[in-house]
Amino acid sequence: MATLIRFSPRKGAPADPSLDLAIDGEFSIGRAPSSVVRLTDRRVRYRHALVWPMESGFTVEAIEGASLVQNGQTVQTATLAHAGDQVTIGAHALTLLAPGETGPILLIEAGPADGLGEAEVYKAYDQALSYQLPPLRRWSWAIALVVLLTMLLAPLLSPVMPRSAEPVSTQAASMAPARSAPSNFRPDRLWIVGHMSNAHAAFGQDCALCHEKPFVSVRNEACLSCHQTTGQHADAHAFPAVDLAKQSCENCHREHKGATQATSNAEADCAGCHANIKGTAQNSTLADVRDFGSAHPEFAPTVISDASTGMTKRVRMGAGVSILSQTNLRFTHGKHLIPEGIKNTEGKTEVLGCAECHKPQPGGGGRMTMPTFAENCAGCHALKFEPKHPEWRLPHGAPDELASRILGFYSQAVLSGESFSREVDPLFAKPGQEPMPAELPAAMARSQAAAAMASSVAKAACGTCHTFEMPAPGADPLAWKIRQVVVNPTFLPKARFTHAKHDTMECAGCHADIRTAQLDQVVLPGIESCRNCHVGEAPVTGKVASTCVSCHDFHQHEMPMLPKKGQTAANLWKEADAQVH
Amino acid sequence: MAAVPPPPEIHRSVLTYRRGLYGKIALLLVAVSILLYALHAPAGGIANGGTWVGYLLGTIGLALIVWLGWFGIRRRQYGPKMFLLEEWLSAHVYLGLALVVTATLHTAFRFGWNVHTLAYGLMVVVILSGAFGLYAFRRYPAAMTKNRNGTPYKSLIEAIVALDFECRELAMSFDDETAALVYQATCTLPAFRFRDLSSRERVSPTLEAPARAAIARLRALVGKTYSADQANVMPLVQALTNRALAVARLRRDQRYRVLMQIWRVIHLPLTVGLLVALGIHVLAVFYFW
């Protein structure tokens, strides 16, 4: 007796006779190639079940791990005893049919296909591979909106932005504090093109202080409201081409360029006019200059040409030209700078050098101090004038009091009984003349004082150093006049030379030997002396590159751009002219 | 025999259009910009966008950006025009690259946390993304053809599906665990993610985890199973490997296609942002005139 197994491709479909299988005895069902009945379906296990034929049917037993389904229940063993009995392995239905000629017949119907078909898988793949770019239009709008809000709206709403129609430079003059409390983040900073210079950073939080109106460039008035004394470059009446009031401060002074203000200081900026100054200012008396190292005239110090009036003039230095500046002094360096030294009032020997009398200005100033009598002269020059009274001293620095003080000394002495009169011997009277009468005390004091003036002022005490004027004939014999000492504070007023920056140099490194100088001669170093170290703007190895503004000021403060209160521009120039001369 | 005229070129690179005429114009612009910047001595020695050279470079830059942005409108216009779109693109590419130099010199290398530097930064990113687009369009089409080996995209997917079913069928001869692994490894494709664009897979195709596990198991089976099964091991390993290679090829293909588009995500919206920031930059400068 053999079991006939028939296969149907799907439920309800007729069995395919070509697949009929006749089996004797028990048989195995599974996916394994070695299975007697092989079902290639994932839902069927490799070795799924064993089948025993029975009298009128089969017993199906699941192999360990596998299971069967009969009548909707999961079972391990199923019996197919009557025709129509069914058990399910995976998706395959095993049905017992009515017995045939040779024995029982088992119909195996394949279940619905496992998983997706090829077309569905293709569709799923197509979907998995699809992607969508972000919505570009929406992103564009979003970015535009964010930029507009943060970069346009926020700064515009900042309270420090200029928007008023009224200039606020009047407030600037009083250095009004920023109108908004400074905070770490202020949206107006999003518009700032660069850091403020250190000098302006203090009030730099208030944009409107300088930028008074939107879309209007910074006006000079905003700058001048603080910088009131800023001067013209030259007399704007004589040289209207350089009237700075018609220029913008900003042309040379650029703000928002970092810690240091960007100020125009290129040689070319100056040389533009000064290389050929007559081209710009026909009536200029200045010499052409282009570069300190190669094209700069020899210095022309300003000297006092007439000490009595204080009149000055400029004298161009050069070979064989003595630069003399009147001082009303008769002082000579040659007599003091003696290598062996000179004796002071106490009899000690002092050797004088430059530094004994000339000291740098205190506080690092650029000029040297003027020697003073008290500090530098009195040690040797005692200003005695009366041999009988070596304790009497002339007052220094008070020429107007001189006569009254001397008269005072003598009057006091005469009043206390001292006699300065010569013994009058009638024998020495000239024949025909009355013998000189003995002087009255007042007259005696006066004549002594006059005599002392004549000797000390003219010769010993004052006259050693000072020039003077004698009393006119017939005038008061006491009316001697010590001339006012006049010394130029600087001989190069147009330059900004500073000794402080040159204190590593010896005096003689620049100044010629002053011992051989004549009276009133100014021993000023010439330009060649400077050029030992300094060159023009173009750098040279081992030299100091120096532009025009290294020594010269562009703005001439004696010619302010702004008239003061109650002052008109016209009288401003007159005043300025007066100051220059 | 008369010389045969060369066939008309079907494709001209934007870089060689008119023998690189716009490249030469761009080089000239770069040279002029550098020369102006180098020779100009600004007041105080501090170069900036507010000198006459600065304004000149800035005006050129502004005009260029507006014109470059106009390309987005021109490329949507059809019909006869004086200049072919090809010509526009050639000029767009070259002058866009030259803009980096002109605009950088306009900034005079002065940057800060402000709208001015924002505009500059946006411009640089836009140009960089555009440069990547140029690179992608010059390199990837050829790379894609080589990668697909002439197979159309659709056939590439069909081949994978066929391999899936082949693997599954072959897996039927193997034990339950192996079959389950092969089933896991087939008929499935992880969805595309943008972050995969930068994954290592683009360098060497790697098997996805289930396929790797299946192959490892199959290798372990060699010599342990019945001789009847042995014969099936190699075909299944081969089929799984072929599938992995086909998937890698498909992914590479997709990566190229995405990269040829993805730069536009940066290029276009940031161009709009740049135009807005540029407008504010100009406004702010003249507001504080």
Chai-1 contact restraints between the chains, C-beta under 6 A:
chainA,res_idxA,chainB,res_idxB,connection_type,confidence,min_distance_angstrom,max_distance_angstrom,comment,restraint_id
A,R31,B,M172,contact,1.0,0.0,6.0,A-B,restraint_1
A,P33,B,S173,contact,1.0,0.0,6.0,A-B,restraint_2
A,P33,B,A228,contact,1.0,0.0,6.0,A-B,restraint_3
A,T40,B,M172,contact,1.0,0.0,6.0,A-B,restraint_4
A,R42,B,A179,contact,1.0,0.0,6.0,A-B,restraint_5
A,R42,B,Y183,contact,1.0,0.0,6.0,A-B,restraint_6
A,R45,B,D176,contact,1.0,0.0,6.0,A-B,restraint_7
A,Y46,B,D175,contact,1.0,0.0,6.0,A-B,restraint_8
A,Y46,B,D176,contact,1.0,0.0,6.0,A-B,restraint_9
A,E118,B,V161,contact,1.0,0.0,6.0,A-B,restraint_10
A,V121,B,V161,contact,1.0,0.0,6.0,A-B,restraint_11
A,V121,B,C187,contact,1.0,0.0,6.0,A-B,restraint_12
A,Y122,B,V161,contact,1.0,0.0,6.0,A-B,restraint_13
A,Y125,B,I157,contact,1.0,0.0,6.0,A-B,restraint_14
A,Y125,B,L189,contact,1.0,0.0,6.0,A-B,restraint_15
A,A128,B,L189,contact,1.0,0.0,6.0,A-B,restraint_16
A,A128,B,A191,contact,1.0,0.0,6.0,A-B,restraint_17
A,L129,B,F192,contact,1.0,0.0,6.0,A-B,restraint_18
A,L129,B,Q254,contact,1.0,0.0,6.0,A-B,restraint_19
A,Y131,B,F192,contact,1.0,0.0,6.0,A-B,restraint_20
A,L133,B,V265,contact,1.0,0.0,6.0,A-B,restraint_21
A,P134,B,V265,contact,1.0,0.0,6.0,A-B,restraint_22
A,L136,B,L268,contact,1.0,0.0,6.0,A-B,restraint_23
A,L136,B,P269,contact,1.0,0.0,6.0,A-B,restraint_24
A,W139,B,P269,contact,1.0,0.0,6.0,A-B,restraint_25
A,S140,B,P269,contact,1.0,0.0,6.0,A-B,restraint_26
A,S140,B,V272,contact,1.0,0.0,6.0,A-B,restraint_27
A,I143,B,P269,contact,1.0,0.0,6.0,A-B,restraint_28
A,I143,B,G273,contact,1.0,0.0,6.0,A-B,restraint_29
A,A144,B,V272,contact,1.0,0.0,6.0,A-B,restraint_30
A,A144,B,V276,contact,1.0,0.0,6.0,A-B,restraint_31
A,V147,B,G273,contact,1.0,0.0,6.0,A-B,restraint_32
A,V147,B,V276,contact,1.0,0.0,6.0,A-B,restraint_33
A,V147,B,A277,contact,1.0,0.0,6.0,A-B,restraint_34
A,L148,B,V276,contact,1.0,0.0,6.0,A-B,restraint_35
A,M151,B,V115,contact,1.0,0.0,6.0,A-B,restraint_36
A,M151,B,I280,contact,1.0,0.0,6.0,A-B,restraint_37
A,L152,B,I280,contact,1.0,0.0,6.0,A-B,restraint_38
A,L190,B,N114,contact,1.0,0.0,6.0,A-B,restraint_39
A,L190,B,V115,contact,1.0,0.0,6.0,A-B,restraint_40
A,W191,B,A284,contact,1.0,0.0,6.0,A-B,restraint_41
A,I192,B,N114,contact,1.0,0.0,6.0,A-B,restraint_42
A,G194,B,R110,contact,1.0,0.0,6.0,A-B,restraint_43
A,H211,B,F288,contact,1.0,0.0,6.0,A-B,restraint_44
A,P214,B,Y287,contact,1.0,0.0,6.0,A-B,restraint_45
A,F215,B,F286,contact,1.0,0.0,6.0,A-B,restraint_46
A,F215,B,W289,contact,1.0,0.0,6.0,A-B,restraint_47
A,S217,B,W289,contact,1.0,0.0,6.0,A-B,restraint_48
A,R254,B,A43,contact,1.0,0.0,6.0,A-B,restraint_49
A,R254,B,G44,contact,1.0,0.0,6.0,A-B,restraint_50
A,K257,B,I46,contact,1.0,0.0,6.0,A-B,restraint_51
A,A262,B,A43,contact,1.0,0.0,6.0,A-B,restraint_52
A,A262,B,G44,contact,1.0,0.0,6.0,A-B,restraint_53
A,A262,B,I46,contact,1.0,0.0,6.0,A-B,restraint_54
A,T263,B,G44,contact,1.0,0.0,6.0,A-B,restraint_55
A,S264,B,A43,contact,1.0,0.0,6.0,A-B,restraint_56
A,S264,B,G44,contact,1.0,0.0,6.0,A-B,restraint_57
